[in-house]
Amino acid sequence: MPRIAYFGPEGTFTEQATRAFLGDPPSDTRPAPPDSALRPVETIAAALDAVRAGDAEAACVPVENSVEGSVAATLDALVAGDPLVAVAETVLPIRFTVLVRPGATPADIRTVATHPHAAAQVRGWLAEHLPSAAVLPSSSTAAAAVGVLAGEFDAAVTAPAAAERYPLAVLAADVADVRDAVTRFLLVRRPGPLPARTGADRTSVAAVTADRIGALSEVLTVLAGHGINMTRIESRPTRNRLGEYRFFVDFEGHVADERVGDAMAALRRRCTEVRFLGSFPRADQAPNTVVPTTSDEDFLAARRWLTSVREGREA
Ligand SMILES: O=C(O)C(=O)Cc1ccccc1
């Protein structure tokens, strides 16, 4: 079994996602067995660096939440070192469990800790049920549970898996301001053979546009012109200078698709930097849209025609 580093400690949503990648059944009802192939690390950047250093074969990190948006720490860490590529994604429903020390009642709760993405998804619940508790940030939901055990906080908003992992009491389960919230997670490796295309794929790139009028609109036009459906665009500062941004763009298709390959080459010509972040099967298996004139056969026929024009066989 491959060694996978994940954003831990044990009991995070990311651990649940890692187990989903490995095909384990959900562990809501029973503790998942400890697994020496899984390595919890403290931060998202550390999980990715473990792969870069060869200490892990893959890393599992959260990338996007349907309520809070992109996980900035993941986007920044993906481009902050040697190249890494995503080879798979999984989407988890997000429902929270509120953990306290055994015997504690709501009146005892003066501080509640959790990951900022979780805090944003339970603000309403906390305002209603624990209105006088201060909400404190922790590095992950499970780190908050560890903090409750250590007496640093009175309650933690966690993943269901944390209730199995830590000797804490459940104050409330199935907590969520937005009922159908989901988070998308990536399994990331060092560059190597790509996952085979399935016809229901997603490709992810990070591009820095040139400093000129219309540069971003050209990126969008290239995708639209190739009949490629964009599924996400997010900007993060490059950290080089004020006003310079890197665009994280996800779109339908696989780099092995002719239209996607052609579009990526066009982006490469137009942008000052393009980093390929992976082509992998979509978690929802929704087939990629292929509009007329953008199928592989359309591109190959056009290329054959061009070759014969160049060779003087056709005009
Ligand atoms: O802290 C965790 O458990 C994580 O895996 C990050 C996270 C936080 C909130 C929702 C989804 C993922």
The ligand as an ORCA input file, in Angstrom:
! r2SCAN-3c Opt
* xyz 0 1
  O      -9.612     20.333      9.524
  C     -10.004     19.348      8.857
  O     -10.611     18.373      9.351
  C      -9.774     19.306      7.428
  O      -9.585     18.275      6.863
  C      -9.929     20.623      6.688
  C     -11.393     20.884      6.525
  C     -12.037     21.738      7.401
  C     -13.398     21.960      7.239
  C     -14.098     21.330      6.235
  C     -13.455     20.459      5.377
  C     -12.082     20.239      5.517
*
